């Protein structure tokens, strides 16, 4: 149940990500938008790393407890 909730939150992040990018492109000058997008990119890289760790832990749990 918690894993399902987690994936729902992860999906919501993707929706919010798209909304942020659209808002940056339509409301800020190019230089300011690029600076904000760079920060967003760095946060995304961190999120990808965390997601990989979650996947590793999930596989580890499956191997130890579900087989």
ZAMIMI-231916 format. One record per residue (C-alpha): residue number from 1; y, z, x. Coordinates in steps of 0.2 Angstrom, whole numbers, padded with zeros to 4 digits, always signed. Each point is the difference from the previous one (the first is absolute). Layout:
<pts>
<pt k="NUM" yy="Y" zz="Z" xx="X"/>
...
</pts>
This chain:
<pts>
<pt k="1" yy="+0000" zz="+0000" xx="+0000"/>
<pt k="2" yy="+0012" zz="+0004" xx="+0014"/>
<pt k="3" yy="-0004" zz="-0016" xx="+0009"/>
<pt k="4" yy="+0004" zz="-0010" xx="-0015"/>
<pt k="5" yy="+0017" zz="+0009" xx="-0002"/>
<pt k="6" yy="+0003" zz="-0003" xx="+0018"/>
<pt k="7" yy="-0003" zz="-0019" xx="-0002"/>
<pt k="8" yy="+0012" zz="+0000" xx="-0015"/>
<pt k="9" yy="+0013" zz="+0008" xx="+0010"/>
<pt k="10" yy="-0003" zz="-0012" xx="+0014"/>
<pt k="11" yy="+0002" zz="-0015" xx="-0012"/>
<pt k="12" yy="+0016" zz="+0008" xx="-0006"/>
<pt k="13" yy="+0007" zz="+0000" xx="+0018"/>
<pt k="14" yy="-0003" zz="-0019" xx="+0000"/>
<pt k="15" yy="+0010" zz="-0002" xx="-0016"/>
<pt k="16" yy="+0014" zz="+0010" xx="+0007"/>
<pt k="17" yy="+0000" zz="-0009" xx="+0016"/>
<pt k="18" yy="+0003" zz="-0016" xx="-0009"/>
<pt k="19" yy="+0014" zz="+0007" xx="-0010"/>
<pt k="20" yy="+0008" zz="+0007" xx="+0016"/>
<pt k="21" yy="+0000" zz="-0017" xx="+0009"/>
<pt k="22" yy="+0007" zz="-0009" xx="-0015"/>
<pt k="23" yy="+0014" zz="+0013" xx="-0001"/>
<pt k="24" yy="+0004" zz="-0001" xx="+0018"/>
<pt k="25" yy="+0001" zz="-0019" xx="+0000"/>
<pt k="26" yy="+0011" zz="+0000" xx="-0015"/>
<pt k="27" yy="+0012" zz="+0015" xx="+0003"/>
<pt k="28" yy="+0003" zz="+0000" xx="+0018"/>
<pt k="29" yy="+0007" zz="-0011" xx="+0014"/>
<pt k="30" yy="-0013" zz="-0009" xx="+0010"/>
<pt k="31" yy="+0003" zz="+0012" xx="+0016"/>
<pt k="32" yy="-0002" zz="+0016" xx="-0011"/>
<pt k="33" yy="-0015" zz="-0007" xx="-0009"/>
<pt k="34" yy="-0009" zz="-0004" xx="+0016"/>
<pt k="35" yy="+0004" zz="+0017" xx="+0007"/>
<pt k="36" yy="-0008" zz="+0008" xx="-0016"/>
<pt k="37" yy="-0014" zz="-0012" xx="+0000"/>
<pt k="38" yy="-0004" zz="+0005" xx="+0018"/>
<pt k="39" yy="-0001" zz="+0019" xx="-0005"/>
<pt k="40" yy="-0011" zz="-0005" xx="-0015"/>
<pt k="41" yy="-0011" zz="-0010" xx="+0012"/>
<pt k="42" yy="-0003" zz="+0015" xx="+0012"/>
<pt k="43" yy="-0004" zz="+0011" xx="-0015"/>
<pt k="44" yy="-0012" zz="-0013" xx="-0006"/>
<pt k="45" yy="-0009" zz="-0001" xx="+0017"/>
<pt k="46" yy="-0002" zz="+0019" xx="-0001"/>
<pt k="47" yy="-0007" zz="-0001" xx="-0018"/>
<pt k="48" yy="-0012" zz="-0013" xx="+0006"/>
<pt k="49" yy="-0006" zz="+0012" xx="+0014"/>
<pt k="50" yy="-0002" zz="+0013" xx="-0013"/>
<pt k="51" yy="-0010" zz="-0011" xx="-0012"/>
<pt k="52" yy="-0012" zz="-0005" xx="+0014"/>
<pt k="53" yy="-0003" zz="+0019" xx="+0004"/>
<pt k="54" yy="-0004" zz="+0002" xx="-0019"/>
<pt k="55" yy="-0012" zz="-0014" xx="+0000"/>
<pt k="56" yy="-0009" zz="+0007" xx="+0016"/>
<pt k="57" yy="-0001" zz="+0017" xx="-0008"/>
<pt k="58" yy="-0007" zz="-0007" xx="-0016"/>
<pt k="59" yy="-0013" zz="-0009" xx="+0009"/>
<pt k="60" yy="-0004" zz="+0015" xx="+0010"/>
<pt k="61" yy="-0002" zz="+0010" xx="-0016"/>
<pt k="62" yy="-0011" zz="-0013" xx="-0008"/>
<pt k="63" yy="-0012" zz="+0000" xx="+0015"/>
<pt k="64" yy="-0001" zz="+0019" xx="+0001"/>
<pt k="65" yy="-0001" zz="+0005" xx="-0018"/>
<pt k="66" yy="-0005" zz="-0015" xx="-0011"/>
<pt k="67" yy="-0014" zz="-0008" xx="+0009"/>
</pts>
